[in-house]
Amino acid sequence: MRPLSIFLLLSMALCCFMYTVQAEPREANCDFSSGCNFNFEPVCGTDGNTYPNECLLCIVNKGRDVDVLIKKSGKC
């Protein structure tokens, strides 16, 4: 029983550590030759807003002076 307890404690510690590590923001892939699809695949922008998908983030970026990057996949 003791090795199992140690394993569980280490697993919980690792999960907490992994939660604090964040990936570097990346540019959106704006190579959509056939237009945007309307699939709901949310991305979180570096501006703190959630965009319905990467293509729609690209469209919003066209009207801005500074591009918003993708902070993570999923909602903010």
C-alpha positions in Angstrom: 0.0 0.0 0.0 2.8 2.4 0.7 4.3 2.3 -2.9 0.9 3.1 -4.2 0.5 6.1 -1.9 3.9 7.4 -3.0 3.1 7.0 -6.6 -0.2 8.8 -6.2 1.4 11.7 -4.4 4.1 12.0 -7.1 1.5 11.9 -9.8 -0.5 14.7 -8.2 2.7 16.8 -7.8 3.5 16.2 -11.5 0.0 17.2 -12.6 0.3 20.4 -10.6 3.7 21.2 -12.2 2.5 20.4 -15.7 -0.5 22.8 -15.2 1.9 25.7 -14.5 4.0 25.1 -17.6 2.6 26.9 -20.6 3.5 26.6 -24.2 4.8 29.6 -26.2 2.1 31.5 -28.1 2.1 30.7 -31.8 0.9 32.4 -35.0 -2.4 31.3 -36.5 -2.2 29.2 -39.7 -3.9 31.6 -42.2 -3.5 29.4 -45.2 -7.2 28.8 -46.0 -7.5 28.7 -49.7 -11.1 27.6 -49.7 -12.3 30.0 -47.1 -13.1 29.4 -43.4 -15.1 26.5 -42.1 -17.6 27.0 -39.3 -16.4 24.2 -37.1 -16.3 25.1 -33.5 -12.7 24.5 -32.5 -12.0 27.4 -30.1 -8.6 29.0 -29.6 -7.5 31.3 -26.9 -5.9 34.5 -28.2 -3.1 36.4 -26.4 -5.6 39.2 -26.0 -7.6 37.0 -23.6 -10.5 36.5 -26.0 -11.8 33.1 -27.2 -12.2 32.8 -31.0 -14.4 30.1 -32.6 -11.6 28.8 -34.7 -8.2 29.6 -36.1 -9.5 30.9 -39.4 -11.8 33.4 -37.8 -8.9 34.7 -35.7 -7.0 35.3 -39.0 -9.9 37.3 -40.3 -9.9 39.5 -37.2 -6.2 39.9 -37.4 -6.5 41.4 -40.9 -8.1 44.4 -39.5 -5.5 45.0 -36.7 -2.1 46.6 -36.6 -0.7 44.0 -34.3 -1.7 40.3 -34.7 -3.2 38.3 -31.9 -1.3 35.0 -31.4 -2.8 31.7 -30.2 -2.1 31.3 -26.5 -3.6 27.8 -26.4 -6.2 25.5 -28.0 -9.6 25.7 -26.3 -11.4 28.4 -24.5 -9.6 31.1 -22.4 
